[in-house]
């Protein structure tokens, strides 16, 4: 069984985005692993494994417009099912 079962990915489009601040906030406030927060001040790509993807989406929506949201259940994928 996976510790964190949802692979959560999204893009944030906004102004004055700071990938270091975003990375720090997620690390300090959400449980998960495999965090990737990269981009520039206008566009950030987030990748994060968590059991509570809605918390990441809620936070990201405060920073700008979110789109290309993908939440996959890696536990189902490991069992040969659609995630």
PDB file of N, CA, C and O in Angstrom:
ATOM      1  N   UNK A   1       0.839  -1.187   0.000  1.00  0.00           N
ATOM      2  CA  UNK A   1       0.000   0.000   0.000  1.00  0.00           C
ATOM      3  C   UNK A   1       0.886   1.254   0.000  1.00  0.00           C
ATOM      4  O   UNK A   1       1.893   1.324   0.705  1.00  0.00           O
ATOM      5  N   UNK A   2       0.491   2.216  -0.794  1.00  0.00           N
ATOM      6  CA  UNK A   2       1.236   3.463  -0.901  1.00  0.00           C
ATOM      7  C   UNK A   2       0.931   4.383   0.277  1.00  0.00           C
ATOM      8  O   UNK A   2      -0.198   4.429   0.766  1.00  0.00           O
ATOM      9  N   UNK A   3       1.938   5.104   0.721  1.00  0.00           N
ATOM     10  CA  UNK A   3       1.707   6.074   1.797  1.00  0.00           C
ATOM     11  C   UNK A   3       0.861   7.247   1.306  1.00  0.00           C
ATOM     12  O   UNK A   3      -0.039   7.709   2.007  1.00  0.00           O
ATOM     13  N   UNK A   4       1.156   7.726   0.092  1.00  0.00           N
ATOM     14  CA  UNK A   4       0.411   8.831  -0.504  1.00  0.00           C
ATOM     15  C   UNK A   4      -0.116   8.361  -1.850  1.00  0.00           C
ATOM     16  O   UNK A   4       0.664   8.084  -2.761  1.00  0.00           O
ATOM     17  N   UNK A   5      -1.430   8.270  -1.979  1.00  0.00           N
ATOM     18  CA  UNK A   5      -1.967   7.558  -3.134  1.00  0.00           C
ATOM     19  C   UNK A   5      -2.359   8.417  -4.329  1.00  0.00           C
ATOM     20  O   UNK A   5      -2.541   7.876  -5.420  1.00  0.00           O
ATOM     21  N   UNK A   6      -2.496   9.724  -4.171  1.00  0.00           N
ATOM     22  CA  UNK A   6      -2.918  10.551  -5.297  1.00  0.00           C
ATOM     23  C   UNK A   6      -1.763  11.344  -5.901  1.00  0.00           C
ATOM     24  O   UNK A   6      -1.133  12.159  -5.227  1.00  0.00           O
ATOM     25  N   UNK A   7      -1.498  11.093  -7.173  1.00  0.00           N
ATOM     26  CA  UNK A   7      -0.530  11.875  -7.945  1.00  0.00           C
ATOM     27  C   UNK A   7      -1.294  13.090  -8.458  1.00  0.00           C
ATOM     28  O   UNK A   7      -2.186  12.961  -9.296  1.00  0.00           O
ATOM     29  N   UNK A   8      -0.944  14.266  -7.956  1.00  0.00           N
ATOM     30  CA  UNK A   8      -1.678  15.494  -8.272  1.00  0.00           C
ATOM     31  C   UNK A   8      -0.780  16.421  -9.078  1.00  0.00           C
ATOM     32  O   UNK A   8       0.331  16.745  -8.660  1.00  0.00           O
ATOM     33  N   UNK A   9      -1.272  16.844 -10.237  1.00  0.00           N
ATOM     34  CA  UNK A   9      -0.511  17.726 -11.116  1.00  0.00           C
ATOM     35  C   UNK A   9      -1.406  18.859 -11.592  1.00  0.00           C
ATOM     36  O   UNK A   9      -2.597  18.661 -11.832  1.00  0.00           O
ATOM     37  N   UNK A  10      -0.833  20.035 -11.727  1.00  0.00           N
ATOM     38  CA  UNK A  10      -1.603  21.179 -12.207  1.00  0.00           C
ATOM     39  C   UNK A  10      -0.672  22.307 -12.617  1.00  0.00           C
ATOM     40  O   UNK A  10       0.516  22.313 -12.291  1.00  0.00           O
ATOM     41  N   UNK A  11      -1.233  23.243 -13.326  1.00  0.00           N
ATOM     42  CA  UNK A  11      -0.544  24.479 -13.690  1.00  0.00           C
ATOM     43  C   UNK A  11      -1.241  25.635 -12.988  1.00  0.00           C
ATOM     44  O   UNK A  11      -2.464  25.655 -12.852  1.00  0.00           O
ATOM     45  N   UNK A  12      -0.437  26.598 -12.545  1.00  0.00           N
ATOM     46  CA  UNK A  12      -0.958  27.835 -11.957  1.00  0.00           C
ATOM     47  C   UNK A  12      -0.475  28.991 -12.828  1.00  0.00           C
ATOM     48  O   UNK A  12       0.726  29.161 -13.035  1.00  0.00           O
ATOM     49  N   UNK A  13      -1.410  29.777 -13.333  1.00  0.00           N
ATOM     50  CA  UNK A  13      -1.063  30.961 -14.109  1.00  0.00           C
ATOM     51  C   UNK A  13      -1.419  32.181 -13.271  1.00  0.00           C
ATOM     52  O   UNK A  13      -2.541  32.301 -12.781  1.00  0.00           O
ATOM     53  N   UNK A  14      -0.461  33.080 -13.110  1.00  0.00           N
ATOM     54  CA  UNK A  14      -0.708  34.262 -12.290  1.00  0.00           C
ATOM     55  C   UNK A  14       0.350  35.316 -12.507  1.00  0.00           C
ATOM     56  O   UNK A  14       0.979  35.377 -13.563  1.00  0.00           O
ATOM     57  N   UNK A  15       0.542  36.147 -11.498  1.00  0.00           N
ATOM     58  CA  UNK A  15       1.526  37.227 -11.562  1.00  0.00           C
ATOM     59  C   UNK A  15       2.375  37.178 -10.297  1.00  0.00           C
ATOM     60  O   UNK A  15       1.859  36.920  -9.209  1.00  0.00           O
ATOM     61  N   UNK A  16       3.638  37.417 -10.434  1.00  0.00           N
ATOM     62  CA  UNK A  16       4.564  37.437  -9.301  1.00  0.00           C
ATOM     63  C   UNK A  16       4.562  36.119  -8.522  1.00  0.00           C
ATOM     64  O   UNK A  16       4.697  36.119  -7.299  1.00  0.00           O
ATOM     65  N   UNK A  17       4.410  35.000  -9.231  1.00  0.00           N
ATOM     66  CA  UNK A  17       4.482  33.689  -8.582  1.00  0.00           C
ATOM     67  C   UNK A  17       5.931  33.411  -8.185  1.00  0.00           C
ATOM     68  O   UNK A  17       6.860  33.798  -8.895  1.00  0.00           O
ATOM     69  N   UNK A  18       6.114  32.755  -7.074  1.00  0.00           N
ATOM     70  CA  UNK A  18       7.451  32.462  -6.558  1.00  0.00           C
ATOM     71  C   UNK A  18       7.535  30.969  -6.253  1.00  0.00           C
ATOM     72  O   UNK A  18       6.954  30.498  -5.276  1.00  0.00           O
ATOM     73  N   UNK A  19       8.250  30.235  -7.082  1.00  0.00           N
ATOM     74  CA  UNK A  19       8.293  28.781  -6.911  1.00  0.00           C
ATOM     75  C   UNK A  19       8.873  28.373  -5.562  1.00  0.00           C
ATOM     76  O   UNK A  19       8.454  27.360  -5.003  1.00  0.00           O
ATOM     77  N   UNK A  20       9.815  29.124  -5.028  1.00  0.00           N
ATOM     78  CA  UNK A  20      10.382  28.788  -3.718  1.00  0.00           C
ATOM     79  C   UNK A  20       9.351  28.954  -2.603  1.00  0.00           C
ATOM     80  O   UNK A  20       9.253  28.104  -1.718  1.00  0.00           O
ATOM     81  N   UNK A  21       8.582  30.041  -2.642  1.00  0.00           N
ATOM     82  CA  UNK A  21       7.542  30.260  -1.627  1.00  0.00           C
ATOM     83  C   UNK A  21       6.449  29.205  -1.726  1.00  0.00           C
ATOM     84  O   UNK A  21       5.954  28.716  -0.710  1.00  0.00           O
ATOM     85  N   UNK A  22       6.078  28.858  -2.943  1.00  0.00           N
ATOM     86  CA  UNK A  22       5.058  27.830  -3.155  1.00  0.00           C
ATOM     87  C   UNK A  22       5.556  26.488  -2.629  1.00  0.00           C
ATOM     88  O   UNK A  22       4.836  25.780  -1.924  1.00  0.00           O
ATOM     89  N   UNK A  23       6.779  26.150  -2.975  1.00  0.00           N
ATOM     90  CA  UNK A  23       7.390  24.900  -2.499  1.00  0.00           C
ATOM     91  C   UNK A  23       7.421  24.869  -0.973  1.00  0.00           C
ATOM     92  O   UNK A  23       7.057  23.862  -0.365  1.00  0.00           O
ATOM     93  N   UNK A  24       7.846  25.951  -0.362  1.00  0.00           N
ATOM     94  CA  UNK A  24       7.919  26.028   1.105  1.00  0.00           C
ATOM     95  C   UNK A  24       6.537  25.878   1.735  1.00  0.00           C
ATOM     96  O   UNK A  24       6.383  25.150   2.715  1.00  0.00           O
ATOM     97  N   UNK A  25       5.521  26.565   1.177  1.00  0.00           N
ATOM     98  CA  UNK A  25       4.179  26.492   1.761  1.00  0.00           C
ATOM     99  C   UNK A  25       3.647  25.058   1.707  1.00  0.00           C
ATOM    100  O   UNK A  25       3.108  24.551   2.691  1.00  0.00           O
ATOM    101  N   UNK A  26       3.802  24.419   0.562  1.00  0.00           N
ATOM    102  CA  UNK A  26       3.314  23.047   0.422  1.00  0.00           C
ATOM    103  C   UNK A  26       4.038  22.122   1.393  1.00  0.00           C
ATOM    104  O   UNK A  26       3.401  21.303   2.056  1.00  0.00           O
ATOM    105  N   UNK A  27       5.353  22.242   1.483  1.00  0.00           N
ATOM    106  CA  UNK A  27       6.143  21.395   2.377  1.00  0.00           C
ATOM    107  C   UNK A  27       5.727  21.580   3.831  1.00  0.00           C
ATOM    108  O   UNK A  27       5.655  20.610   4.585  1.00  0.00           O
ATOM    109  N   UNK A  28       5.454  22.817   4.226  1.00  0.00           N
ATOM    110  CA  UNK A  28       5.124  23.127   5.619  1.00  0.00           C
ATOM    111  C   UNK A  28       3.664  22.839   5.991  1.00  0.00           C
ATOM    112  O   UNK A  28       3.356  22.657   7.169  1.00  0.00           O
ATOM    113  N   UNK A  29       2.763  22.796   5.004  1.00  0.00           N
ATOM    114  CA  UNK A  29       1.339  22.724   5.317  1.00  0.00           C
ATOM    115  C   UNK A  29       0.601  21.479   4.834  1.00  0.00           C
ATOM    116  O   UNK A  29      -0.512  21.205   5.285  1.00  0.00           O
ATOM    117  N   UNK A  30       1.207  20.728   3.927  1.00  0.00           N
ATOM    118  CA  UNK A  30       0.534  19.560   3.380  1.00  0.00           C
ATOM    119  C   UNK A  30       1.391  18.318   3.575  1.00  0.00           C
ATOM    120  O   UNK A  30       2.620  18.387   3.560  1.00  0.00           O
ATOM    121  N   UNK A  31       0.728  17.181   3.758  1.00  0.00           N
ATOM    122  CA  UNK A  31       1.442  15.912   3.873  1.00  0.00           C
ATOM    123  C   UNK A  31       1.548  15.287   2.490  1.00  0.00           C
ATOM    124  O   UNK A  31       0.563  15.199   1.757  1.00  0.00           O
ATOM    125  N   UNK A  32       2.767  14.852   2.142  1.00  0.00           N
ATOM    126  CA  UNK A  32       2.960  14.222   0.852  1.00  0.00           C
ATOM    127  C   UNK A  32       4.434  14.079   0.535  1.00  0.00           C
ATOM    128  O   UNK A  32       5.296  14.315   1.381  1.00  0.00           O
ATOM    129  N   UNK A  33       4.709  13.684  -0.715  1.00  0.00           N
ATOM    130  CA  UNK A  33       6.097  13.553  -1.158  1.00  0.00           C
ATOM    131  C   UNK A  33       6.184  13.786  -2.664  1.00  0.00           C
ATOM    132  O   UNK A  33       5.184  14.051  -3.330  1.00  0.00           O
ATOM    133  N   UNK A  34       7.380  13.681  -3.169  1.00  0.00           N
ATOM    134  CA  UNK A  34       7.667  13.863  -4.601  1.00  0.00           C
ATOM    135  C   UNK A  34       7.224  15.236  -5.114  1.00  0.00           C
ATOM    136  O   UNK A  34       6.702  15.341  -6.223  1.00  0.00           O
ATOM    137  N   UNK A  35       7.425  16.269  -4.328  1.00  0.00           N
ATOM    138  CA  UNK A  35       7.015  17.619  -4.700  1.00  0.00           C
ATOM    139  C   UNK A  35       7.920  18.192  -5.774  1.00  0.00           C
ATOM    140  O   UNK A  35       9.146  18.119  -5.693  1.00  0.00           O
ATOM    141  N   UNK A  36       7.284  18.762  -6.775  1.00  0.00           N
ATOM    142  CA  UNK A  36       7.969  19.510  -7.811  1.00  0.00           C
ATOM    143  C   UNK A  36       7.141  20.768  -8.040  1.00  0.00           C
ATOM    144  O   UNK A  36       5.967  20.685  -8.399  1.00  0.00           O
ATOM    145  N   UNK A  37       7.749  21.926  -7.835  1.00  0.00           N
ATOM    146  CA  UNK A  37       7.099  23.213  -8.094  1.00  0.00           C
ATOM    147  C   UNK A  37       8.091  24.045  -8.891  1.00  0.00           C
ATOM    148  O   UNK A  37       9.020  24.622  -8.326  1.00  0.00           O
ATOM    149  N   UNK A  38       7.895  24.107 -10.202  1.00  0.00           N
ATOM    150  CA  UNK A  38       8.854  24.787 -11.066  1.00  0.00           C
ATOM    151  C   UNK A  38       8.140  25.718 -12.038  1.00  0.00           C
ATOM    152  O   UNK A  38       6.986  25.498 -12.406  1.00  0.00           O
ATOM    153  N   UNK A  39       8.851  26.753 -12.438  1.00  0.00           N
ATOM    154  CA  UNK A  39       8.312  27.674 -13.417  1.00  0.00           C
ATOM    155  C   UNK A  39       8.921  29.049 -13.269  1.00  0.00           C
ATOM    156  O   UNK A  39      10.085  29.203 -12.898  1.00  0.00           O
ATOM    157  N   UNK A  40       8.110  30.041 -13.568  1.00  0.00           N
ATOM    158  CA  UNK A  40       8.557  31.426 -13.460  1.00  0.00           C
ATOM    159  C   UNK A  40       7.464  32.248 -12.795  1.00  0.00           C
ATOM    160  O   UNK A  40       6.525  31.686 -12.231  1.00  0.00           O
ATOM    161  N   UNK A  41       7.573  33.562 -12.852  1.00  0.00           N
ATOM    162  CA  UNK A  41       6.619  34.394 -12.116  1.00  0.00           C
ATOM    163  C   UNK A  41       5.217  34.420 -12.735  1.00  0.00           C
ATOM    164  O   UNK A  41       4.286  34.953 -12.133  1.00  0.00           O
ATOM    165  N   UNK A  42       5.064  33.846 -13.938  1.00  0.00           N
ATOM    166  CA  UNK A  42       3.764  33.832 -14.597  1.00  0.00           C
ATOM    167  C   UNK A  42       3.109  32.454 -14.671  1.00  0.00           C
ATOM    168  O   UNK A  42       1.893  32.352 -14.827  1.00  0.00           O
ATOM    169  N   UNK A  43       3.922  31.382 -14.557  1.00  0.00           N
ATOM    170  CA  UNK A  43       3.393  30.032 -14.708  1.00  0.00           C
ATOM    171  C   UNK A  43       4.204  29.056 -13.862  1.00  0.00           C
ATOM    172  O   UNK A  43       5.430  29.007 -13.958  1.00  0.00           O
ATOM    173  N   UNK A  44       3.509  28.280 -13.034  1.00  0.00           N
ATOM    174  CA  UNK A  44       4.156  27.280 -12.181  1.00  0.00           C
ATOM    175  C   UNK A  44       3.507  25.925 -12.442  1.00  0.00           C
ATOM    176  O   UNK A  44       2.282  25.814 -12.507  1.00  0.00           O
ATOM    177  N   UNK A  45       4.329  24.909 -12.587  1.00  0.00           N
ATOM    178  CA  UNK A  45       3.873  23.520 -12.701  1.00  0.00           C
ATOM    179  C   UNK A  45       4.063  22.871 -11.337  1.00  0.00           C
ATOM    180  O   UNK A  45       5.139  22.950 -10.744  1.00  0.00           O
ATOM    181  N   UNK A  46       2.997  22.222 -10.841  1.00  0.00           N
ATOM    182  CA  UNK A  46       3.049  21.522  -9.559  1.00  0.00           C
ATOM    183  C   UNK A  46       2.856  20.035  -9.805  1.00  0.00           C
ATOM    184  O   UNK A  46       1.992  19.630 -10.582  1.00  0.00           O
ATOM    185  N   UNK A  47       3.661  19.233  -9.143  1.00  0.00           N
ATOM    186  CA  UNK A  47       3.507  17.779  -9.108  1.00  0.00           C
ATOM    187  C   UNK A  47       3.698  17.380  -7.651  1.00  0.00           C
ATOM    188  O   UNK A  47       4.693  17.752  -7.030  1.00  0.00           O
ATOM    189  N   UNK A  48       2.730  16.609  -7.093  1.00  0.00           N
ATOM    190  CA  UNK A  48       2.788  16.282  -5.674  1.00  0.00           C
ATOM    191  C   UNK A  48       1.993  15.014  -5.405  1.00  0.00           C
ATOM    192  O   UNK A  48       0.886  14.856  -5.920  1.00  0.00           O
ATOM    193  N   UNK A  49       2.541  14.116  -4.611  1.00  0.00           N
ATOM    194  CA  UNK A  49       1.827  12.924  -4.165  1.00  0.00           C
ATOM    195  C   UNK A  49       1.266  13.204  -2.782  1.00  0.00           C
ATOM    196  O   UNK A  49       2.008  13.576  -1.873  1.00  0.00           O
ATOM    197  N   UNK A  50      -0.044  13.028  -2.616  1.00  0.00           N
ATOM    198  CA  UNK A  50      -0.717  13.347  -1.355  1.00  0.00           C
ATOM    199  C   UNK A  50      -1.981  12.501  -1.218  1.00  0.00           C
ATOM    200  O   UNK A  50      -2.454  11.918  -2.193  1.00  0.00           O
ATOM    201  N   UNK A  51      -2.516  12.438  -0.021  1.00  0.00           N
ATOM    202  CA  UNK A  51      -3.803  11.782   0.187  1.00  0.00           C
ATOM    203  C   UNK A  51      -4.951  12.781   0.191  1.00  0.00           C
ATOM    204  O   UNK A  51      -6.116  12.388   0.252  1.00  0.00           O
ATOM    205  N   UNK A  52      -4.631  14.069   0.127  1.00  0.00           N
ATOM    206  CA  UNK A  52      -5.633  15.129   0.172  1.00  0.00           C
ATOM    207  C   UNK A  52      -5.408  16.144  -0.957  1.00  0.00           C
ATOM    208  O   UNK A  52      -5.061  17.295  -0.695  1.00  0.00           O
ATOM    209  N   UNK A  53      -5.604  15.720  -2.202  1.00  0.00           N
ATOM    210  CA  UNK A  53      -5.327  16.625  -3.326  1.00  0.00           C
ATOM    211  C   UNK A  53      -6.161  17.891  -3.306  1.00  0.00           C
ATOM    212  O   UNK A  53      -5.728  18.920  -3.824  1.00  0.00           O
ATOM    213  N   UNK A  54      -7.342  17.838  -2.721  1.00  0.00           N
ATOM    214  CA  UNK A  54      -8.210  19.022  -2.674  1.00  0.00           C
ATOM    215  C   UNK A  54      -7.563  20.162  -1.890  1.00  0.00           C
ATOM    216  O   UNK A  54      -7.818  21.330  -2.182  1.00  0.00           O
ATOM    217  N   UNK A  55      -6.738  19.844  -0.909  1.00  0.00           N
ATOM    218  CA  UNK A  55      -6.059  20.902  -0.150  1.00  0.00           C
ATOM    219  C   UNK A  55      -5.027  21.618  -1.022  1.00  0.00           C
ATOM    220  O   UNK A  55      -4.872  22.836  -0.932  1.00  0.00           O
ATOM    221  N   UNK A  56      -4.329  20.867  -1.859  1.00  0.00           N
ATOM    222  CA  UNK A  56      -3.379  21.479  -2.788  1.00  0.00           C
ATOM    223  C   UNK A  56      -4.116  22.356  -3.800  1.00  0.00           C
ATOM    224  O   UNK A  56      -3.677  23.467  -4.097  1.00  0.00           O
ATOM    225  N   UNK A  57      -5.228  21.862  -4.326  1.00  0.00           N
ATOM    226  CA  UNK A  57      -5.996  22.633  -5.299  1.00  0.00           C
ATOM    227  C   UNK A  57      -6.565  23.905  -4.675  1.00  0.00           C
ATOM    228  O   UNK A  57      -6.586  24.959  -5.310  1.00  0.00           O
ATOM    229  N   UNK A  58      -7.020  23.801  -3.443  1.00  0.00           N
ATOM    230  CA  UNK A  58      -7.551  24.973  -2.748  1.00  0.00           C
ATOM    231  C   UNK A  58      -6.465  26.039  -2.591  1.00  0.00           C
ATOM    232  O   UNK A  58      -6.702  27.215  -2.863  1.00  0.00           O
ATOM    233  N   UNK A  59      -5.274  25.624  -2.151  1.00  0.00           N
ATOM    234  CA  UNK A  59      -4.167  26.572  -2.006  1.00  0.00           C
ATOM    235  C   UNK A  59      -3.786  27.178  -3.351  1.00  0.00           C
ATOM    236  O   UNK A  59      -3.662  28.396  -3.478  1.00  0.00           O
ATOM    237  N   UNK A  60      -3.604  26.333  -4.345  1.00  0.00           N
ATOM    238  CA  UNK A  60      -3.170  26.812  -5.663  1.00  0.00           C
ATOM    239  C   UNK A  60      -4.157  27.817  -6.241  1.00  0.00           C
ATOM    240  O   UNK A  60      -3.756  28.765  -6.916  1.00  0.00           O
ATOM    241  N   UNK A  61      -5.440  27.618  -5.980  1.00  0.00           N
ATOM    242  CA  UNK A  61      -6.447  28.529  -6.527  1.00  0.00           C
ATOM    243  C   UNK A  61      -6.368  29.921  -5.914  1.00  0.00           C
ATOM    244  O   UNK A  61      -6.920  30.870  -6.472  1.00  0.00           O
ATOM    245  N   UNK A  62      -5.693  30.061  -4.776  1.00  0.00           N
ATOM    246  CA  UNK A  62      -5.515  31.386  -4.176  1.00  0.00           C
ATOM    247  C   UNK A  62      -4.384  32.158  -4.848  1.00  0.00           C
ATOM    248  O   UNK A  62      -4.247  33.365  -4.647  1.00  0.00           O
ATOM    249  N   UNK A  63      -3.573  31.461  -5.648  1.00  0.00           N
ATOM    250  CA  UNK A  63      -2.400  32.082  -6.268  1.00  0.00           C
ATOM    251  C   UNK A  63      -2.651  32.576  -7.684  1.00  0.00           C
ATOM    252  O   UNK A  63      -1.929  33.440  -8.181  1.00  0.00           O
ATOM    253  N   UNK A  64      -3.664  32.034  -8.329  1.00  0.00           N
ATOM    254  CA  UNK A  64      -3.942  32.392  -9.715  1.00  0.00           C
ATOM    255  C   UNK A  64      -4.909  31.405 -10.315  1.00  0.00           C
ATOM    256  O   UNK A  64      -5.569  30.650  -9.602  1.00  0.00           O
ATOM    257  N   UNK A  65      -4.991  31.414 -11.624  1.00  0.00           N
ATOM    258  CA  UNK A  65      -5.879  30.486 -12.324  1.00  0.00           C
ATOM    259  C   UNK A  65      -5.212  29.116 -12.395  1.00  0.00           C
ATOM    260  O   UNK A  65      -4.053  29.003 -12.792  1.00  0.00           O
ATOM    261  N   UNK A  66      -5.948  28.077 -12.009  1.00  0.00           N
ATOM    262  CA  UNK A  66      -5.395  26.725 -12.118  1.00  0.00           C
ATOM    263  C   UNK A  66      -6.049  26.018 -13.298  1.00  0.00           C
ATOM    264  O   UNK A  66      -7.235  26.200 -13.571  1.00  0.00           O
ATOM    265  N   UNK A  67      -5.252  25.207 -13.994  1.00  0.00           N
ATOM    266  CA  UNK A  67      -5.774  24.438 -15.126  1.00  0.00           C
ATOM    267  C   UNK A  67      -4.877  23.239 -15.379  1.00  0.00           C
ATOM    268  O   UNK A  67      -3.850  23.063 -14.723  1.00  0.00           O
ATOM    269  N   UNK A  68      -5.281  22.415 -16.345  1.00  0.00           N
ATOM    270  CA  UNK A  68      -4.605  21.137 -16.639  1.00  0.00           C
ATOM    271  C   UNK A  68      -4.445  20.327 -15.358  1.00  0.00           C
ATOM    272  O   UNK A  68      -3.377  19.779 -15.085  1.00  0.00           O
ATOM    273  N   UNK A  69      -5.514  20.259 -14.583  1.00  0.00           N
ATOM    274  CA  UNK A  69      -5.501  19.539 -13.311  1.00  0.00           C
ATOM    275  C   UNK A  69      -5.654  18.047 -13.582  1.00  0.00           C
ATOM    276  O   UNK A  69      -6.567  17.621 -14.289  1.00  0.00           O
ATOM    277  N   UNK A  70      -4.743  17.258 -13.006  1.00  0.00           N
ATOM    278  CA  UNK A  70      -4.792  15.801 -13.110  1.00  0.00           C
ATOM    279  C   UNK A  70      -4.600  15.237 -11.710  1.00  0.00           C
ATOM    280  O   UNK A  70      -3.624  15.551 -11.029  1.00  0.00           O
ATOM    281  N   UNK A  71      -5.546  14.396 -11.289  1.00  0.00           N
ATOM    282  CA  UNK A  71      -5.425  13.690 -10.021  1.00  0.00           C
ATOM    283  C   UNK A  71      -5.604  12.205 -10.341  1.00  0.00           C
ATOM    284  O   UNK A  71      -6.684  11.773 -10.742  1.00  0.00           O
ATOM    285  N   UNK A  72      -4.532  11.432 -10.159  1.00  0.00           N
ATOM    286  CA  UNK A  72      -4.576  10.011 -10.470  1.00  0.00           C
ATOM    287  C   UNK A  72      -4.378   9.191  -9.199  1.00  0.00           C
ATOM    288  O   UNK A  72      -3.534   9.509  -8.361  1.00  0.00           O
ATOM    289  N   UNK A  73      -5.171   8.131  -9.075  1.00  0.00           N
ATOM    290  CA  UNK A  73      -5.088   7.229  -7.943  1.00  0.00           C
ATOM    291  C   UNK A  73      -4.019   6.181  -8.261  1.00  0.00           C
ATOM    292  O   UNK A  73      -4.276   5.233  -9.002  1.00  0.00           O
ATOM    293  N   UNK A  74      -2.830   6.354  -7.704  1.00  0.00           N
ATOM    294  CA  UNK A  74      -1.703   5.465  -8.007  1.00  0.00           C
ATOM    295  C   UNK A  74      -1.905   4.071  -7.418  1.00  0.00           C
ATOM    296  O   UNK A  74      -1.325   3.102  -7.907  1.00  0.00           O
ATOM    297  N   UNK A  75      -2.719   3.964  -6.378  1.00  0.00           N
ATOM    298  CA  UNK A  75      -3.007   2.652  -5.786  1.00  0.00           C
ATOM    299  C   UNK A  75      -3.803   1.805  -6.781  1.00  0.00           C
ATOM    300  O   UNK A  75      -3.515   0.621  -6.957  1.00  0.00           O
ATOM    301  N   UNK A  76      -4.781   2.397  -7.416  1.00  0.00           N
ATOM    302  CA  UNK A  76      -5.558   1.687  -8.436  1.00  0.00           C
ATOM    303  C   UNK A  76      -4.662   1.325  -9.614  1.00  0.00           C
ATOM    304  O   UNK A  76      -4.759   0.220 -10.149  1.00  0.00           O
ATOM    305  N   UNK A  77      -3.797   2.239 -10.020  1.00  0.00           N
ATOM    306  CA  UNK A  77      -2.891   1.974 -11.139  1.00  0.00           C
ATOM    307  C   UNK A  77      -1.975   0.787 -10.810  1.00  0.00           C
ATOM    308  O   UNK A  77      -1.723  -0.063 -11.664  1.00  0.00           O
ATOM    309  N   UNK A  78      -1.489   0.736  -9.588  1.00  0.00           N
ATOM    310  CA  UNK A  78      -0.604  -0.369  -9.171  1.00  0.00           C
ATOM    311  C   UNK A  78      -1.334  -1.702  -9.209  1.00  0.00           C
ATOM    312  O   UNK A  78      -0.710  -2.754  -9.343  1.00  0.00           O
ATOM    313  N   UNK A  79      -2.658  -1.657  -9.091  1.00  0.00           N
ATOM    314  CA  UNK A  79      -3.474  -2.876  -9.145  1.00  0.00           C
ATOM    315  C   UNK A  79      -4.000  -3.168 -10.547  1.00  0.00           C
ATOM    316  O   UNK A  79      -4.864  -4.026 -10.727  1.00  0.00           O
ATOM    317  N   UNK A  80      -3.469  -2.446 -11.547  1.00  0.00           N
ATOM    318  CA  UNK A  80      -3.839  -2.691 -12.930  1.00  0.00           C
ATOM    319  C   UNK A  80      -5.168  -2.085 -13.343  1.00  0.00           C
ATOM    320  O   UNK A  80      -5.728  -2.469 -14.370  1.00  0.00           O
ATOM    321  N   UNK A  81      -5.682  -1.145 -12.561  1.00  0.00           N
ATOM    322  CA  UNK A  81      -6.946  -0.489 -12.861  1.00  0.00           C
ATOM    323  C   UNK A  81      -6.700   0.932 -13.349  1.00  0.00           C
ATOM    324  O   UNK A  81      -5.592   1.455 -13.225  1.00  0.00           O
ATOM    325  N   UNK A  82      -7.739   1.554 -13.905  1.00  0.00           N
ATOM    326  CA  UNK A  82      -7.616   2.961 -14.295  1.00  0.00           C
ATOM    327  C   UNK A  82      -7.477   3.811 -13.043  1.00  0.00           C
ATOM    328  O   UNK A  82      -8.202   3.618 -12.067  1.00  0.00           O
ATOM    329  N   UNK A  83      -6.533   4.763 -13.077  1.00  0.00           N
ATOM    330  CA  UNK A  83      -6.278   5.613 -11.911  1.00  0.00           C
ATOM    331  C   UNK A  83      -7.110   6.840 -11.915  1.00  0.00           C
ATOM    332  O   UNK A  83      -7.011   7.657 -10.999  1.00  0.00           O
TER     333      UNK A  83
END
